[in-house]
Amino acid sequence: MTQRIWNFSAGPAVLPESVLEEARENLLSLGSSGIGILEHSHRGKAFLAVYEETVALCREVGNIPDNYKILFLQGGASSQFFMIPMNLLPRDRTADYLVTGAWSEKALEEAVRFGGTHVACTSQDRNFSYIPATCSFSPNPAYVHYTSNNTIFGTQWAGMPPVPASTDTICDASSDIFSRPIDISRHAMVYAGAQKNLGPSGVTLVLMRDDMIERGSKDLPTMLQYRTHAKNDSMYNTPPTFAIYLVGLVLKWIKQSGGLTALGAVNQRKSAKLYAYLDQSRLFKGTAALDSRSQMNVTFVTGNAELDAKFCSAATKAGFDGLKGHRSVGGMRASLYNAFPEAGIDALIEFLRKFESENAH
């Protein structure tokens, strides 16, 4: 087998090797069925068993209350940007958005098409390098929407924002879902593209309270109503069966790893190592504010664009992939999702030290 390298990609991202190995075993035959996982009908007993186990694991691992549906949708988190206001934002109501990066900006842009919007806080004034300390909410918003982790700018809400009590809160947790404990019961909805912490691209996990599903507009195309997917166990049409299967394997791996509390401690330790190095470095500097740093995406620069490019090129040759920052901000970004091994961070720090000794003046 080709030697695997350190994959710092922001997504699709690294998956647990044990998950990849189990999936490989089931490509030709799922168990003793004689039919590979990619080939099974979504209506057949073999896949339905996979689906039911995945739903059960999701509910157990995420501590998801019984009055929440677990949906597997398509179109990525970006489709949720319009599907949410389409269902839940009447023309005469206002939705509040906490704008802390590019993805929350995009979500806001879609919501404007359907009803009133209010920006409760934004960190745009400092290029989204921090999480705002306070928010100013509108009276009785239809819902409040926030993005828990900002992949491009390397910031993350340390906990749930200070949302008024009894306000229906929606979280785009695409890049940090199930990387630490999350109180689903304090949210009306949590959604995430799978391709960072949960599995491969092609499926979006939606955790949604029953009453929010029923509140959704009925004057919409069938596929764009949440109730359609809730009533049909995400199988109104053919779902992304292989992606759902892999999400189930990852959830099993999370459970075997000790669950979200244990995984959260590991993720905190992983990112703390890299931040500790950056804080003492003479060449590299983290770009996110100290109290807003992401555990998932560590963003840093040298302060010299040419030197940044030199570093990225040298890192790729040394077996570190995906460290180039997002095209909109430049610099570097190390994505440390659930399955990224701690040994890879140790190797990166060693390489950073070597590069610094050769290039710092």
C-alpha positions in Angstrom: 0.0 0.0 0.0 1.1 3.6 -0.7 2.6 5.2 2.4 -0.1 7.5 4.0 1.0 11.0 4.7 -0.1 13.7 7.2 -3.4 15.0 5.8 -4.2 18.5 7.2 -6.9 19.1 4.7 -9.8 21.3 5.8 -12.3 18.9 4.1 -12.9 16.4 2.9 -10.6 15.4 5.7 -8.7 12.5 7.3 -10.8 9.5 8.4 -9.8 6.9 11.0 -7.7 4.2 9.4 -9.8 1.5 11.1 -12.9 2.9 9.4 -11.2 2.9 6.0 -10.1 -0.7 6.6 -13.5 -1.9 7.6 -15.1 -0.1 4.6 -12.6 -1.7 2.3 -13.5 -5.1 3.6 -17.2 -4.5 2.8 -16.8 -3.1 -0.7 -17.1 -6.5 -2.3 -19.5 -8.0 0.3 -21.3 -6.3 3.2 -20.8 -9.0 5.8 -21.9 -12.3 4.2 -24.5 -10.8 2.0 -22.5 -11.3 -1.2 -23.3 -7.7 -2.3 -21.0 -4.8 -1.6 -22.1 -1.9 0.5 -22.1 0.4 -2.6 -24.5 -1.9 -4.3 -27.2 -2.6 -1.7 -30.7 -1.2 -2.2 -31.6 1.4 0.3 -34.9 -0.5 0.8 -33.2 -3.8 1.5 -32.8 -5.4 4.9 -29.0 -5.2 4.8 -28.8 -1.5 4.3 -31.8 -0.8 6.6 -29.8 -2.5 9.4 -26.9 -0.2 8.6 -29.1 2.8 8.7 -30.8 1.9 11.9 -27.5 1.2 13.6 -26.1 4.6 12.4 -29.2 6.5 13.7 -28.9 4.7 17.1 -25.2 5.4 17.4 -25.8 9.1 16.5 -28.4 9.4 19.2 -26.2 7.7 21.8 -23.0 9.4 21.0 -24.5 12.9 20.6 -26.9 12.4 23.5 -29.8 13.5 21.2 -33.2 13.7 22.9 -36.1 11.6 21.7 -38.0 14.7 20.4 -35.3 15.4 17.8 -35.2 13.7 14.4 -31.9 12.6 12.9 -31.9 13.3 9.1 -29.4 12.5 6.4 -29.8 15.1 3.6 -27.9 16.0 0.5 -26.7 19.3 -1.0 -24.1 20.0 1.8 -24.4 22.6 4.5 -24.7 25.2 1.8 -28.1 23.9 0.9 -29.2 24.3 4.5 -28.4 28.0 4.1 -31.5 28.5 2.0 -33.5 25.5 3.2 -33.6 26.9 6.8 -35.1 30.3 6.0 -37.3 28.8 3.2 -38.9 26.6 5.8 -38.7 28.7 9.0 -38.6 32.4 8.1 -41.9 33.9 7.2 -41.9 37.2 5.2 -43.2 39.1 8.2 -40.6 37.8 10.7 -36.9 38.5 11.4 -34.1 36.0 11.9 -30.9 36.9 13.7 -27.5 35.9 12.4 -24.2 35.9 14.2 -21.7 36.6 11.5 -18.2 35.3 12.4 -16.8 34.2 9.1 -17.4 33.4 5.4 -19.9 30.6 6.0 -22.2 32.6 8.3 -22.0 35.4 5.7 -23.2 33.0 3.0 -26.0 31.8 5.3 -27.1 35.4 5.9 -27.1 36.1 2.1 -29.5 33.3 1.5 -31.8 34.3 4.4 -32.3 37.8 3.0 -34.2 36.3 0.1 -37.0 35.0 2.3 -37.6 37.4 5.2 -36.2 40.0 7.5 -32.7 39.5 8.9 -30.8 41.1 11.7 -27.0 40.9 12.3 -26.8 40.3 16.1 -23.0 40.5 16.0 -20.1 40.4 13.6 -16.3 40.3 13.7 -15.9 41.5 10.1 -14.1 44.7 11.4 -11.0 42.6 12.2 -11.2 40.2 9.3 -13.1 37.6 11.5 -10.1 37.1 13.7 -12.2 36.9 16.9 -15.5 35.8 18.4 -17.6 38.8 19.5 -18.1 39.1 23.3 -21.6 40.4 23.1 -24.6 40.2 20.8 -27.6 42.5 20.3 -30.7 40.5 19.4 -33.9 41.6 17.7 -37.2 41.3 19.6 -38.7 37.8 19.2 -36.6 36.5 16.3 -38.0 33.6 14.3 -34.7 31.9 15.1 -31.0 32.7 15.8 -28.3 31.2 13.6 -24.6 30.8 14.3 -21.6 29.0 13.0 -19.8 27.2 15.8 -16.4 27.0 14.1 -14.9 29.1 11.4 -12.6 27.0 9.2 -11.1 29.8 7.1 -10.3 32.2 10.0 -9.5 29.7 12.7 -12.0 30.9 15.3 -14.5 28.9 17.4 -17.3 29.7 19.9 -16.0 28.3 23.2 -19.6 27.4 24.1 -23.1 28.3 23.0 -23.5 32.1 22.3 -25.5 34.2 24.9 -28.8 33.6 23.2 -31.9 34.8 25.0 -33.8 32.0 26.8 -36.5 30.2 24.9 -35.1 31.5 21.6 -35.0 28.8 18.8 -31.3 28.5 18.0 -29.8 26.9 14.9 -26.2 25.9 14.7 -24.1 25.2 11.7 -21.6 22.8 13.3 -20.1 21.6 10.0 -16.5 21.8 11.1 -16.7 20.8 14.8 -19.7 18.6 15.3 -19.1 15.7 17.7 -15.5 17.0 18.3 -16.6 17.8 21.9 -19.8 17.5 23.9 -22.7 19.7 22.6 -26.1 20.3 24.4 -28.5 19.5 21.6 -31.5 20.3 23.8 -30.5 24.0 23.8 -30.8 24.1 20.0 -33.8 23.8 17.8 -31.5 22.5 15.1 -27.9 21.5 14.5 -26.6 20.7 11.1 -23.2 19.7 9.6 -21.7 18.5 6.4 -20.1 15.2 7.2 -16.7 15.6 5.5 -14.7 17.0 8.4 -15.5 15.1 11.5 -18.2 12.6 10.6 -17.4 10.9 7.4 -17.1 11.5 3.6 -18.6 14.3 1.6 -22.0 13.7 0.1 -24.2 13.6 3.2 -25.4 16.3 5.7 -26.5 15.5 9.2 -29.5 17.4 10.5 -30.6 17.1 14.1 -33.9 18.9 14.4 -36.6 19.3 17.0 -40.0 17.8 16.1 -42.0 21.0 16.5 -39.5 23.0 14.3 -40.0 20.4 11.5 -43.8 20.8 11.7 -43.5 24.6 11.8 -41.9 24.6 8.4 -43.8 26.0 5.4 -46.0 23.5 3.5 -46.0 25.7 0.4 -42.7 24.4 -0.8 -41.5 21.7 -3.2 -41.7 18.3 -1.6 -37.9 17.7 -1.4 -37.3 21.1 0.3 -39.6 20.4 3.3 -38.0 18.9 6.4 -41.2 17.0 7.2 -40.7 15.0 3.9 -37.4 13.6 5.1 -38.6 13.2 8.7 -41.6 11.2 7.7 -39.6 9.0 5.3 -36.5 8.3 7.5 -34.4 10.3 5.0 -35.4 7.9 2.2 -38.0 9.8 0.3 -35.6 9.5 -2.6 -32.4 7.4 -2.7 -30.1 8.6 0.0 -26.3 8.6 -0.1 -26.0 5.1 1.2 -22.2 4.7 1.3 -21.8 8.0 3.0 -24.4 7.1 5.7 -22.6 3.7 6.2 -19.3 5.5 6.7 -20.8 8.0 9.2 -22.0 4.9 11.1 -18.5 3.5 11.2 -17.1 6.9 12.4 -19.7 7.1 15.1 -18.7 3.6 16.2 -15.1 4.7 16.3 -16.0 7.8 18.4 -17.9 5.5 20.9 -15.0 3.1 21.1 -12.6 6.1 21.7 -14.5 7.0 24.9 -17.2 9.3 23.5 -17.4 13.1 23.1 -15.9 14.0 26.4 -12.8 11.9 25.9 -12.5 13.0 22.3 -12.9 16.7 23.3 -10.0 16.3 25.7 -7.8 14.8 23.0 -8.7 17.6 20.5 -8.0 20.2 23.1 -4.6 18.7 23.8 -3.8 18.4 20.1 -4.5 22.0 19.3 -2.8 23.3 22.5 0.5 21.7 21.4 0.5 23.5 18.1 -0.6 26.9 19.7 2.1 26.6 22.3 4.7 26.3 19.6 3.3 29.2 17.6 3.2 31.4 20.7 6.9 31.1 21.3 8.0 31.1 17.7 10.2 33.9 16.3 8.9 33.3 12.7 5.3 31.9 12.8 2.3 33.7 14.4 -1.3 32.6 14.9 -3.9 34.8 13.4 -6.9 34.2 15.7 -7.4 36.1 18.9 -6.2 34.2 22.0 -9.7 33.8 23.5 -11.3 32.8 20.1 -8.9 30.1 18.9 -10.3 27.1 17.1 -9.4 23.5 18.2 -10.2 22.3 14.7 -8.4 24.8 12.4 -5.1 26.4 13.5 -4.4 29.4 11.2 -0.9 31.0 11.1 1.4 33.2 9.0 5.0 34.3 8.8 4.0 37.8 7.9 5.7 37.5 4.5 3.6 36.0 1.7 6.7 34.8 -0.2 7.9 33.0 2.9 4.5 31.5 3.5 4.5 30.1 -0.1 8.0 28.7 0.5 6.9 27.0 3.7 3.8 25.4 2.0 6.0 24.1 -0.8 8.6 22.7 1.5 5.9 21.1 3.8 4.3 19.4 0.8 7.6 17.9 -0.2 8.2 16.7 3.3 4.9 14.8 3.4 2.5 17.4 5.0 -0.5 17.9 2.8 -3.2 20.6 3.0 -1.4 23.2 5.0 -2.0 26.1 2.5 -4.5 28.6 3.9 -7.8 29.3 2.2 -7.4 31.2 -1.0 -9.3 34.1 0.4 -6.9 34.8 3.3 -3.6 33.1 2.4 -1.1 32.0 5.0 -1.3 28.5 6.5 -3.9 26.3 8.1 -3.6 23.0 10.0 -6.9 21.3 10.3 -6.9 18.9 13.3 -10.2 17.1 13.0 -11.2 14.1 15.1 -9.3 11.5 13.2 -6.1 13.5 12.8 -3.5 11.6 14.9 -1.5 13.4 17.6 1.7 12.1 16.1 1.1 14.2 13.0 1.1 17.4 15.2 4.4 16.4 16.8 5.8 15.8 13.3 4.5 19.2 12.1 6.0 21.0 15.1 9.4 19.4 14.4 9.2 20.5 10.8 8.2 24.1 11.8 11.2 24.3 14.1 13.5 23.2 11.3 12.0 25.6 8.8 12.3 28.4 11.4 15.9 27.7 12.2 16.7 28.0 8.5 14.6 31.0 7.7 14.2 33.2 10.8 16.5 36.3 10.8 
